């Protein structure tokens, strides 16, 4: 008999407190852990303490410098982007996963940081772990696991793990399967889930460009948030580090809203960011914004008709198992019945078969 798998106990980290020791940074880790998350509430236009962002002190130079160093450890790098260009990774599968994540985020009212973290986890995982070839269900399972982890970290009201499986997905996964995938993501990312993102830097750069004048900070951050959310939809921004994206966005936003010349902003920020890379990123943001105006398609994700959660379907007797050729057996299986023609029944349920193959 195969050993039982206790999902709850398996989610406990077995490492001791020594994993948090970081002599390299001489006791500044605690400062970093508190500063990775932006103090501004991007959903309410307020800071974490209920006041406006203008009243908050700016991040210390020490925190900022430490985040610049830490982002190198998490950045997927240009090699990851090249794997899409060379066909080693499926660009279309990543797009489908991102579209699904954004729809679920919009459906549950999650914040933009949750969406960004989900995609960040997915990219970091794919840069370090090779999914089985020809298994279309693996990207969907990965997307669900990454969104679940991001929601647990960022959101205060998190739905049950099965309730996340909404939308037009082809497969259904049991909770234990998703939890096992979460563990694989956590171990692959070495449990480093507090990602450095453009949200971590945007307030700092906007304030620096404005000579520490915070009078227009709230509106600038609000616009920057929308643009940050758009940068994750394609692959063109994967070549840039979060700090470079934030600096380019700050340059673009103040130029649009406050008529501050881009050359002045770039001159201010080149002490933190390489000038050539900053200018290249600004150009890509300008192109993205122009395309958004022309197409009208880069607004916030919408969910015109989201099916009910499949939790009721998953409570039924186990019917489907994964077949390596990604096809279903015709009506001669143990769960063959007339109700299998319903929309929910057409979404295959993957469980132990995919666990043993993927994990």
C-alpha positions in Angstrom: 0.0 0.0 0.0 1.3 3.4 -0.9 2.1 5.7 2.1 -0.6 8.2 2.9 0.0 11.8 2.2 -1.0 14.3 5.0 -1.5 17.5 3.0 -1.8 19.7 6.1 1.4 18.5 7.8 3.3 18.4 4.6 2.8 22.1 4.1 4.8 22.8 7.3 8.3 24.0 6.6 10.8 21.6 8.2 13.7 24.0 8.3 14.8 25.5 11.5 15.4 29.2 12.2 18.9 29.1 10.9 17.5 29.4 7.4 16.7 33.0 8.2 20.3 33.9 9.2 22.0 36.2 6.7 25.4 37.2 8.0 26.1 38.7 4.6 23.8 41.6 5.2 24.9 42.2 8.8 21.5 42.2 10.4 19.6 44.2 7.7 17.5 41.2 6.7 14.7 42.3 9.1 14.7 45.7 7.5 14.4 44.1 4.1 11.6 41.7 5.1 9.5 44.7 6.2 10.2 46.8 3.1 9.6 44.4 0.2 5.9 45.1 0.3 4.7 48.6 -0.9 3.1 50.7 1.8 0.5 52.0 -0.6 -2.8 50.2 -0.8 -3.3 50.0 -4.6 -6.9 49.1 -4.3 -8.1 51.9 -2.0 -5.6 54.6 -2.9 -4.5 54.7 0.7 -1.5 53.5 2.7 -1.7 50.5 5.1 -2.5 52.7 8.0 -5.6 54.3 6.5 -4.1 57.6 5.6 -3.0 59.0 2.3 0.4 57.9 0.9 1.7 61.5 1.0 2.0 61.2 4.8 4.3 58.2 4.8 8.1 58.5 5.2 10.2 57.5 2.2 12.0 54.1 2.2 15.5 54.4 3.7 18.5 54.3 1.4 19.6 51.2 3.2 16.3 49.4 2.4 16.4 50.5 -1.2 20.0 49.4 -1.7 19.2 46.0 -0.1 16.2 45.5 -2.4 18.4 46.2 -5.4 20.8 43.5 -4.3 18.0 41.0 -3.5 16.2 41.4 -6.9 19.2 39.9 -8.6 18.5 36.6 -6.7 14.9 36.5 -8.0 15.2 37.9 -11.5 14.7 35.3 -14.2 17.1 37.0 -16.5 17.3 37.3 -20.3 18.1 33.6 -20.7 14.5 32.9 -19.6 13.2 35.3 -22.3 15.4 33.6 -24.9 13.9 30.3 -24.2 10.6 31.6 -25.4 12.2 33.1 -28.5 13.9 29.7 -29.3 10.7 27.7 -28.7 12.0 25.9 -25.6 9.1 27.3 -23.7 5.5 27.7 -24.9 4.6 31.4 -25.2 1.0 30.6 -25.9 0.6 28.4 -22.8 2.1 31.2 -20.7 -0.4 33.7 -22.2 -3.3 31.4 -21.5 -2.2 30.9 -17.9 -1.8 34.6 -17.4 -5.2 35.3 -18.9 -6.8 32.8 -16.5 -5.0 34.3 -13.5 -6.1 37.8 -14.4 -9.8 36.7 -14.8 -9.8 34.9 -11.4 -8.1 37.9 -9.8 -10.8 40.2 -11.2 -13.6 37.8 -10.2 -12.5 37.6 -6.5 -11.4 41.3 -6.3 -7.8 40.5 -5.5 -5.3 43.3 -5.7 -2.8 43.9 -8.5 0.1 42.8 -6.3 -1.5 39.4 -5.9 -1.8 39.1 -9.7 1.8 40.2 -10.2 3.1 37.8 -7.6 1.2 34.9 -9.2 2.9 35.5 -12.5 6.2 36.2 -10.9 6.1 32.8 -9.1 5.1 31.1 -12.4 8.0 32.7 -14.3 10.5 32.0 -11.5 9.4 28.4 -11.4 9.5 27.9 -15.2 13.0 29.4 -15.3 14.2 26.8 -12.8 12.1 23.7 -13.4 11.2 21.9 -16.7 7.6 20.8 -16.9 6.9 17.5 -18.7 6.7 18.0 -22.5 3.3 17.6 -24.2 1.3 17.7 -20.9 -1.1 20.6 -21.5 -2.6 20.3 -18.0 0.7 21.1 -16.2 0.6 24.9 -17.0 -3.0 25.1 -15.7 -2.0 23.3 -12.5 1.0 25.6 -12.1 -1.2 28.7 -12.6 -3.7 27.5 -9.9 -0.9 26.8 -7.4 0.9 30.1 -8.0 -2.3 32.1 -7.7 -3.2 30.2 -4.5 0.2 30.9 -3.0 0.0 34.6 -3.9 -3.5 35.0 -2.5 -2.4 33.4 0.8 0.5 35.8 1.1 -1.2 39.0 -0.1 -5.0 38.7 0.4 -6.9 38.9 3.7 -10.0 37.0 2.4 -8.8 33.9 0.5 -11.4 31.5 -1.0 -11.1 27.7 -0.7 -8.5 26.3 -3.0 -11.1 24.4 -5.0 -13.1 27.6 -5.6 -10.2 29.1 -7.5 -10.9 26.8 -10.4 -13.3 29.0 -12.3 -13.5 30.1 -15.9 -13.1 28.0 -19.1 -10.4 25.6 -17.9 -10.1 22.2 -19.5 -9.2 20.2 -16.3 -10.2 20.0 -12.7 -7.8 19.2 -9.9 -8.4 17.9 -6.4 -7.2 20.0 -3.5 -4.5 17.6 -2.6 -3.1 17.7 -6.1 -3.0 21.5 -6.0 -1.4 21.4 -2.6 1.3 19.1 -3.9 2.0 21.5 -6.7 2.2 24.3 -4.2 4.9 22.3 -2.4 6.8 21.8 -5.6 6.6 25.6 -6.3 7.7 26.4 -2.8 10.7 24.0 -2.8 11.7 25.1 -6.3 11.7 28.8 -5.2 13.4 27.8 -2.0 10.5 29.2 0.0 11.5 32.7 -1.0 8.0 34.1 -1.7 8.5 37.7 -0.8 9.3 38.7 -4.3 10.8 42.1 -5.2 8.5 43.7 -7.8 8.1 47.1 -9.5 5.6 47.9 -6.7 8.5 47.7 -4.3 10.3 50.6 -6.0 7.7 52.8 -7.7 7.0 55.1 -4.7 10.7 55.7 -4.1 11.4 56.7 -7.7 8.3 58.9 -8.0 9.3 60.8 -4.9 12.9 61.2 -6.1 11.9 62.6 -9.4 9.6 65.1 -7.7 12.4 66.2 -5.3 10.7 64.6 -2.3 7.5 66.5 -3.0 4.6 64.0 -2.3 1.7 66.3 -3.2 0.8 64.3 -6.3 2.1 61.0 -5.2 -1.2 59.2 -4.8 -2.4 59.9 -8.3 1.0 59.0 -9.8 1.0 55.7 -8.0 -2.5 54.9 -9.1 -1.6 55.3 -12.7 1.7 53.4 -12.3 -0.2 50.5 -10.7 -2.3 50.1 -13.9 0.8 50.2 -16.1 2.7 47.7 -13.9 -0.2 45.3 -14.2 0.0 45.6 -18.0 3.7 44.8 -18.1 3.2 41.2 -17.1 0.9 40.3 -19.9 3.6 39.8 -22.5 7.2 38.7 -22.5 8.8 41.9 -23.7 9.5 43.1 -20.1 11.0 39.9 -18.9 14.5 41.2 -19.9 14.2 44.0 -17.3 14.6 43.8 -13.6 11.8 45.1 -11.3 13.7 48.3 -10.4 14.3 49.1 -14.1 10.6 48.7 -14.9 9.6 50.9 -11.9 12.1 53.6 -12.9 10.9 53.6 -16.5 7.2 53.7 -15.3 8.0 56.6 -13.0 9.7 58.5 -15.8 6.7 57.9 -18.1 4.0 58.7 -15.6 5.5 62.0 -14.4 6.0 63.0 -18.0 2.3 62.4 -18.7 0.8 63.8 -15.6 3.1 66.5 -14.5 4.9 67.5 -17.8 8.3 66.7 -16.3 10.8 66.3 -19.1 12.0 62.7 -19.5 15.6 63.8 -19.6 15.3 65.3 -16.2 13.8 62.1 -14.7 16.3 59.9 -16.4 19.1 62.1 -15.1 17.7 61.8 -11.6 17.4 58.0 -11.7 20.6 57.0 -13.5 22.4 57.0 -10.1 20.3 53.9 -9.4 19.6 52.4 -12.9 21.8 52.0 -16.0 20.9 54.8 -18.4 20.7 52.7 -21.6 18.5 50.1 -20.0 16.3 52.7 -18.5 15.8 54.5 -21.8 15.1 51.1 -23.6 12.4 50.2 -21.0 10.8 53.7 -21.3 10.5 53.2 -25.0 8.8 49.8 -24.5 6.3 51.4 -22.0 5.5 54.2 -24.5 4.9 51.6 -27.2 2.7 49.5 -24.8 0.7 52.6 -23.8 0.2 53.6 -27.5 -1.0 50.2 -28.3 -3.4 50.3 -25.4 -4.9 53.5 -26.7 -5.2 52.1 -30.3 -6.6 48.7 -29.4 -8.6 49.6 -26.3 -7.8 46.0 -25.1 -5.4 46.7 -22.3 -7.9 47.7 -19.7 -8.5 45.8 -16.5 -9.4 42.1 -16.9 -13.1 41.4 -17.2 -15.1 38.3 -16.6 -18.3 38.5 -18.7 -19.6 35.1 -17.6 -17.7 33.1 -15.0 -19.1 29.6 -14.4 -19.7 28.5 -10.8 -16.9 26.9 -8.9 -16.5 23.2 -9.6 -16.4 22.3 -5.9 -19.6 20.4 -6.2 -18.2 18.4 -9.1 -15.0 17.5 -7.2 -17.1 16.2 -4.3 -18.4 13.4 -6.4 -16.9 10.0 -6.7 -13.5 10.0 -8.4 -14.1 9.3 -12.1 -11.2 10.4 -14.3 -7.5 9.6 -14.3 -4.9 11.2 -16.4 -3.9 9.5 -19.7 -0.5 10.2 -21.1 -1.9 10.8 -24.6 -4.2 13.5 -23.3 -7.3 11.8 -24.7 -10.3 10.3 -22.9 -11.4 6.7 -23.2 -14.7 6.5 -25.0 -17.8 5.4 -22.9 -16.4 2.2 -21.5 -14.7 3.6 -18.4 -15.9 3.0 -14.9 -17.5 6.5 -14.7 -19.1 6.4 -18.1 -22.7 7.7 -17.8 -25.2 10.0 -19.4 -24.3 13.0 -17.1 -20.8 13.1 -18.6 -22.1 15.2 -21.5 -22.5 18.2 -19.2 -20.0 21.1 -19.4 -18.5 20.2 -16.0 -18.1 16.6 -16.9 -16.2 17.6 -20.1 -13.5 19.2 -17.9 -11.3 16.3 -17.0 -10.3 15.8 -13.4 -6.7 15.0 -12.8 -5.4 13.5 -9.6 -2.9 10.8 -8.7 -2.0 10.2 -12.3 -0.6 13.7 -12.8 0.9 13.8 -9.4 3.1 10.8 -10.0 4.2 12.1 -13.4 4.8 15.7 -12.4 6.0 15.6 -8.8 
